[in-house]
Amino acid sequence: MRHARRRDEGPAAAGPSPFYRSSVMGDSKESLRVRDARRRGAERVRRQRSWFRPLAVGLVAIVIASTADGHPAPGWHGTGAWLTLALIVWVAAVAAMLAPAAPPRVDPLAIALVGVSGVAIAGLQRRGATEIPASVTVWLAMTRLDPRRGVALSLVATVGVGVALALGHSSSASVLAAVLLCLLLGVMAHSMRQARENQDRAELLVAQLEDAREEQARAAAQAERARIAGELHDVLAHSLSGAAIQLQGARMLAEREQAPAGVREAIDRGSELVRAGLLEARSAVATLRGGDPPGARDLAALVQRFAGDMHVHAELRVEGEARPLGAQAELAVYRAAQEALTNAARYAPAADVLVALHYGEQTTALRVANRLSSAPAMTGVGGGHGLRGMRERVEGLGGQMSAGPRGEEWVVELELPR
């Protein structure tokens, strides 16, 4: 992700830290928390520059006024012409750094021009606040450039203004005052930049620490899920495999005893259900181990398998434009449909079933309806907690669920927020 770099900054502004420069390029692998920490650091840079911008404008006005009132004054001939040219270059370089649309590469060139023109003003004008234009270079170099180039350019500007004042026959006190002003501004700029970079670095480290903690918790949860998956595999797979073997034996016994066709058909149906249960168990174990859980995309296969197992008409209708719901919501929709179909098989084994999935603008709704049947229900099958567990799963995702008779139908409905 790239961050557009705004240029709302003045010559007295604090420059971008390495933290901010690294955030300009971005890193697609960084978490949202880390990117947010970088964004806050960049925002601090922009906020500091907006604070200093009025001061920068005022400083430019002071330099223009003091230079115009100094001796010799700016003019169009001789030394005055050179002084006018140096002042124009200095103001233009500062204005270039104030321009919002100026690219970042302008900084080194603009700061160098501020330094050269500032030293020229100090050497050409014998009386006036001639040390101010050159000293601005030190502040800009220490805040805008990397530390090595910033220190180098600051030293050059400091020595340059000292030599220029000395050659201009200024007093030793004036030369010393100008050098001390440059050193003081350099120390202040370095301290301010260091404080901001430390804050940026601290926030980034906190964000990375939170990410590491979450990753550690996620790894622990994954390990626990893997352990539970192993237990489920051992229990379910072995139990269902044993049931499949028993059903095969019952099928052979029914053929040997020439049992009625209905008995053999029921045994075959039971075998199919056991095989389907094995597939579901493997899917659940794979999900616990980090695989993709079943979702709305698998409803068609679920309904088709139910129709084949129960020898009834079952239909799936999808309304609206399909969209991803998120892993937990996808699983909730699939498990709700699965539980509703299981209940239809238990309590209305001969009834047709309609499964309707509706994608709305703000919600996703599932409706499973079957006609109430007078056929005998399969009692004693299941734990009796399916609807309760389904409701808890849906409400945990911020949705709602209802189940009960509606006229001549038994209807299970759930609604999940988008």
N, C-alpha and C positions, 0 to 999 in steps of 0.2 A: 504494500500500500504506500502510495506516495502522498506526502503532505505538501501542499502548495505553500511556499514561503512568502509571507507578506513582508513588505519593506516599509513599515511605519516606524521610522527610527530617526534619531537625531545624532549629532556628533558627540553628545554627552551620554549616549545610551550605552547600556551594557551589552556586549556582543554575545553571539551564540556560542554555547559551550560545545565540546565534543559530543556530549549527550544529545544536544539538539541537532548537530550536524548528522549524527548517525540516524536520527529519526527521520531526516529528510528522505533518505533512501528507503527506509522501512524494511521490514522483514516479515514475509508472509507466514513464517512459522511462529511468530510471536503471538502470545495470548492477547485477548482483549484487555486484560488488566495491565499488561506491560505496555501495550500501545497507548492506553489511556494515561499511564504515567509519563510516557514521552510527550503526549499531547499537552499535558499540564505544564511540562517543562518548557515547551515551545511557547505556550500561552504566557508564561512568566516573562520570557524574553520580549514578546510583543508588548506586554503590559508595561515593563520597565521602560521600553523605548517610547511608548506613548506618554509616560510620565515626564521623561527628559526632553521631549520634543519642544515644548514651550521654552524651556531653559536654553535649548540650542538656538532657537530663533532670537531670543533676547541676547545671547552671546554674539551672534552675527551682527546684530544692531550695535552692540557696544564696540565691537572691533571696527566697524565702519565709521562710527562717530569719533572714536579715539584716533583713528588713523587720519581722518579728515581734519582733526583739530591739532595734529602733531606738526613737527617741523623736521624736514621739509614737508609741505602738504602735497597731496596728490595733484597732478596737473597733466599737461600735454606736451611738455618739453623737458629735456634733461632728466635729472633724477626723479622729478615729479611724474614723468611719463612711465619710468620703470616702476615706481611705487604704485601707480594706478594699475598697471598691468599685473603686478603681484597681488594687489588687493582683489582684482577681478577674478584671477585664477583661484585665490583662496575661497572667495564667496561661491564661485561656481562648483568647486570640489565639494564644499560642505553641502550645497544645494543638491548635488548629485546623490549624496548619501541620504538626504531627506526625501528624495523622490520615491513614492510608494512602488512604482513600476521598475525601479532600477534592479538589474540582476545582481546576485551575490558577488560575481567576479569583479564588480566595480569597486569593491572595498579596498583591495590593495592599491590600485592605481589612484583612487581618490585620496586615500590617506597619504600616499607619497606626494601628491600634488599639494595637499594641505601642508605637509612638512616643508617642501621646497619653497613654496610661496610664503609660509610663515617665517622661515629663516631669512628670506629675502627682505621681507618687511622690517624685521629686526635690524638687518644690516643697513638698509637704505634710510630709515628714519631714526634720527638721533634723539628726538624727544617725543614721548607718548607711551602708551601702554603696549609697547612693541613685543613684549615677551608673551602676551596672551595668544596670538595666532599660532606661534610655534608650539606652545605648551599644549594646545588642543591636540596636536599630533600624538603626543604621548598618551593621552587618554584614549583616543581612537585606536591606536595601535595595540594597547594593552587589553582593550575590550573586544575588538573586532577580529583581530588576527590570531593565529595560533601562537602559543607562548614563545617559541623560539624567534619567529619573525617579529612578534610584537616587541620583545625585549631589544632585539637588534635595532629596529627602526626607532624605538624610544631613545636608545643611547645616541644614535646618530643625530636625532632631532635635538637632544639636550646639548650635546657637544657643539652642534651647529649653531644654536642660538647663543651659546656662550661665546664662541669665537666671533660671531657676527657682531654682538654687542661690544666685545673688546676691540675689534677693528674699527668700530664706529666711535671709538673714544668715549665709551660709557664708563662710569666709575666702577671700581671693583665691587662696591656694594650692589650696584644694579646687576652686574654679571652674576654675582653670587645669589641674589634674590631670584633671578630668572632660572638659574640651575636648580635651586631648591624647590621652586614652584613646579618645575618639570618632574623632579623626583617625587614630590608629594602627590601630584596627580597620578603618577605611575603606580605608587604604592596603594592609593585609594582605589584605583581602577582594578588592580590585581586582587585586592581584598574583596571588593564587591563581586567580581566575577567568580572568585573562588567560593564565596559563600553560596552563590546561586548554583554553581556546579555541584557543590556538596549536597545541597537540598535535592537537586535533580537526581544525583546518584543514590541518595538515601531512599527516595521514593521508588526508584527503579529496583533497588535491591529488595525493598519490602514487597513490591509486586512479584518479583521473581521468587522470593521466599514463599509467598502465598501460593504461587503456581506449583512450587516444589512440594508443599504440604498437600495440596490437592492431588498431585500426581502420586504421592506416597499413599494417601488414603484410597485413591482409585486402584492402585496396585494391590493394596491389602484386600479391598473389596473383591477384586478379580480373583485373587488367590482363594478367598472364602467361597466365592461362587464356583470356582473349579472344584473345591472340596465337596460342596453340596452336589455339584453335577455328578461327581464320581459316585456319591452315595445313591443318588436317584437312579443312575444308570444300573448300579448293582441291584437295587431293589426292583425297579420297574422292568428292566430288561429281563432279569431272571424270572420274575413272576409271570410276565406276559409270554416269555418263551416256554415256560412250563405249561401255561394255559394252552398255547398253540399245540404243544405235543399231546396234551390230553384231548384236545378237539380232534386231532388227527386220529388218535386211537378210537375216539367215539365214532368218527366217520367210518373207519374200517369195521368197527363192531356193528354199526347200523347197516352197512352193506352185507355183512355176513348173516345178520339176523333178518335181512330183507325188511328193514323198517320202512314205514310209509315215506313217500317222497317228501312230505312236509317236514318230517323229522330231519331227513338228510339235508334239506334246504336250509333249515334252521341252523344245523351244525355248520354248513358251509358259510352262512352269513356270520355266524359267530367267529369263524376262522378269519374272514375278511376283516371283521372289527378288531380282532386281536392284532392282525398285521398292521392295520391303520394305527392302532394304539402304539405299536412299536415305533412306527414312523414318527408319531407325535412325541413319544418319549425321547427319541433321538434328537428331534428338533428342539425340544425344551432343554435338553442337556447341552446342545450346541449353543443355544442362546445364552445359557448360564456361563459358558466358556468364552463368551465374547462374540459369538456369531450373530448374524442378522436375524432378529426375531420375525415371526410371521406378522403380516399386516393386512391392510385392506386389499392389497394386490393379490392376496391368496384366497379371497373370499369365493371367487368363481370355482376354484378347485375344491374348496370345502363344501360348497353347495352341491356341486356335481357328485362328489364322493358320497354325500349324505343321501342324495336321490338314488344312487346306485345301491347303497347298502340297505336302505329302507324300502326300496321299490315303490316310491311315491314320486309325485311331481313336486319338484323344488325349483324355484326360480330366483335369480338375482337381478335386481334392477338398480342401476347407478344413475343418479340424477345430479346435474351440475357438472362443473369442470373439475376433474380429479386433480388433487394436489397432495404433496407429502404432508403428513400430519405430525411427524416426529415419532421417534422410536416407541415411546411409552404409549402415545395415543394410538398408533398403528396396532400395537399389541393388544390394547384394551378393546378396540373394535373387533379384532379377530377373535379374541377369547370370549367376548360377549356373544358374537354370532355362534361360536362353537357351543357355548353353554345353552343358548336358546334352542339350537337344533337338537342338542342332547335331550333337553326337557321335552321337546316335541316328540322325539322318538320314544321317550318313556311314557308320556301321558296321553299322547295322541298318535299312536304308531301308524295309523292308516291315513292320517290327514295330510293334505298338501300344505306346503310351506312357501311363503313369500318373504324374501330377504330384500330390503330396500335400503340403499346407502345414498344419503343426500348430502352433497357438498354445498353449503350455504355461504353467504358472504362473511358471516361472523361465527358460524357454528358448523359442525359436522354431525349429522344425525344418522342413527342406525335403527331400523324397525324390522322386527322379525315377527311374523303373524302366521298362525295356523288355526284352522277351524277346530272348534271343540269336538272331541270325538267320543263316541259311546263305546269304543273298543276298550277292552280291559287294559289297564295300565300295568307297566312292569314295576311292581312295588319291590322294595327291598334292594333296589339297585342305586348306587351312588350314596354320597355322604349327606345329602340334603342341605349343603351349605353353598351350592353354586351361585344362586341368586344373590346371597348376602356378600360373598366374595366379589362378585361382579360389581355390585353397587359400591363397595368400598374402593375398588380399583378406579371406577369412573369418578366418584366424588373426590378421590385423591388427586385427580387431574383437573379439578374445578368444574366437572360436569355434573349431570344428574341422570337418574335412571328410574324407570318405572316398569312394573310387570304385573299383569292381571288380565281378567276377562274384559273384553270390549264387545258387547253384543254376543254374537255367535263365534267370536274368535278369542284366542289367547294371544296377547300382544306383549312383546318385550321391546321397550324403546329406551334409547340412550342418546344423550346430546353432549357433545364436547365442544368447548370454546376453541375458536381458531387460534 
